[in-house]
């Protein structure tokens, strides 16, 4: 039986989330910026039409944005994550096999749904997602994940397709692949595209039909050969139905303004540890090591300093207070006065399932009181917004180290005090 994959991709997802609570911005140029209001990471088609490219620094096109009345937002990840969960929950109603590929993309296994009429079923999925969540999506269908990705790319670009493209017909595959540049293929990228073009391979069809598989594997590795075989309609990438637990958890930020004092760095690191430990508990794991790193800006003409060190623990823990204690010891050792620090971060490692953690004779593991306290913090923060409850080491005043997010929208779905008001 031929496998059938569907790729559902939210259109300009971050911008769509902002427009959902601002209906006055529909059909207007909207953009969302990266951390510290740096570069554009999401753009509506109206903003693209003005020539603003993905990754374009905001300061370079600020005059264009002001001239054309572009609505620009700082990233609001709590909003985007919440809306992503709603989209994925809706998609799970249409198939028993779903892979959440990213915050705005999911692969669905629709094998066996042929009797429903695949294109009609895809349009039903699209309409239901948009009705339940308000987020517009495009859907690509294909016999492999790579062909579904190509179909989705066309669905986004073509007005005629109305958001759904099916590439199960070999004749349609030939047409679609001939119009797809190798740079636009899933998993290829610019560097590999240059290698393929050196072989006179300019589009996906030429890549699919290239005869020398050994050469493709040599210059493009096994994954490159698998992509080629997927273009030939042979499934090589299966759905990942269960998200495996992370082996490392990182949390780092570039500071909105330079930091000089140790106390400000301590507050920043404590907040990063809190965020990392929350993710650690969510996957029901413990860590046996915490790494702290800090650096000055390599792009600024100032004295440079970079430091990193790991602290191992005798017993595994997910208790934010314990990990902060170890992280502070490392930070105090690394800190050097007189430098203009621009970034710091933490990395939790040696992570294992909490039920498999081996206890130490020389250190106490997390007890029932610790677990109960952490669960209480997580529940309150999930209900009332991140940072509602936190360890005192995280600080309480305005933080000099915080990111610049001067254009951030309210927490419409994650903070009671910022709910949309209707008069």
Phi, psi and omega in degrees: 000132179291132177283149179229120179249146173236133174252118177257122184232127179288136182281122179042059196306308182300317179295321180297323177296320179292318181291334181301321181261001175228073183301341178291348181263000179296139181065022176240157179291122181226141177220150177241137185260160177283185179306145181060026177053045185274286188236161178285127178244354176206136183219141172282165181297332178293325177286322177300323181295339178277357177092008179280122185266159175297133181082002180292129177298135184299321185296335181285331184243017183299321180296319179296318180297318180291323181295321185259009176066039180287134177267115186247135182235145167288156180294136181234077192292333177295322176293313184294320180295318180296316179292326177298317178301322180292320178296313183293325177296319178295318180296327182295345179283346187257352180200147177281348183238112184222134175246116175282104187278323177203185183297336183233014181223146176210140173263136178241140173268111181251020177299129181094356180266011185302323183294343180279345188084097192299315182294320178295320179294321178297321179292329176293318177300312181301313182295321181292317178300315182292327178288316184284329187241338184082005182261121178287142181227159171242148184230130175243135180245139178195165180284352175221166179294323181293317178292326175296324178294318177298316179299320180294321179300318179291320180301325179288325187273330189267123175290328181295327183289336181055040171089359180222128176227133180245123180244050176272338179278123179305325179296317178291328176298316179302315181295314183293316183291327178294334180265000183257116177293149183298330178297334184271359180284140178300124176088003182268295179082172187291315184298313179290329177297322178296320178296317180294320180293332176293340175265012181066029175259110187253333181227174186295327179293317178295325176294314180300320186269000181295134191275332188271086181294326181297319179292319177301315181294325182292315185266346189232006179064179181299324181298320178299318178294323178295322177298317178300316180292326176295324176294337176273008177077023174257113182296124178238342179246112181275164176291139174262098189281335180240130176282116180289150180295145180288142177273340175219146177232120182252148171211116180213157179214148168273131184290146177294321175229151181303147180244135181244327189271147179297321183298319178295320177295321179298317178297316180299311181296321178299321178292321179293320177298318180301315180295316181294319181292327177297318176294323179298315179291327181298326178265011175057051181234171172229159179241155179243006179203147175229134180244137179239136176221156183206150179203161172273177181278121179286350183261007183238145182278073179225162176304132186264144178206133176222133181216146179208139179203148181249142175242121179270154181243150182285328178229149181289148181210154169234011180283117182305321184296318180294315183293322176300318180302313180292321181295323179295323178298318179292315182299315180299328180285325184277333189297135174232126181291153175095357179258153180261094185282136183245341183205147174213163180193170177227154177223122175268133182219184187053050185268133175221167177299136184299332180282350180251002183290131179274132182280157180253149176285341189247006179208140182278137175283174176299132181259184183297320180296317179299312180299318181296319180296315180295320178297320179297315178301315182296320180293316180296316181292327177291325182279315189253000178112145181303135178087003178298314172246130180206166178287145184301332180298343180285347179086162182232344184266178174300133190258123179295335184274352184295153179293153171284116177221059188286346184245023185286139177279165179294163175275078187300327186242002183230010179212120183301322185287348184244016177299147178296130182263133178242123183256000000 
